[in-house]
Amino acid sequence: MLGLLFGCGAGVGISAAGNPSPTVTVRETVTKTAKAKVRVGPTVTVRVTRTVKPKQRAAPPVAAPQPRTDPHFGTCGEANDAGYGPYREGVDPEYDWYTDRDHDGVVCER
């Protein structure tokens, strides 16, 4: 009858006094670990054990590396003297730092 009451996982053991003592073990995966021991009547013990699976944490997103730019100089002459330039419109972000006087899409020409 206890097998029907507790389901298929129920088993019957014999206590030291020779009395049958039903034992039920239930295993379940949950987010916390808990152990409980419940006495039902004078000779029935029910034990419940829960196993925790740790939550997997996603790695933080990696930002795309920012493109490196040349140092910002006050004039194209200073940039050229330092070995930088020329910069092309739509290709080099440095193009926007300087004035394209001849409107050819290239600044800091040598």
Salt bridges, closest charged atoms under 4 A:
none
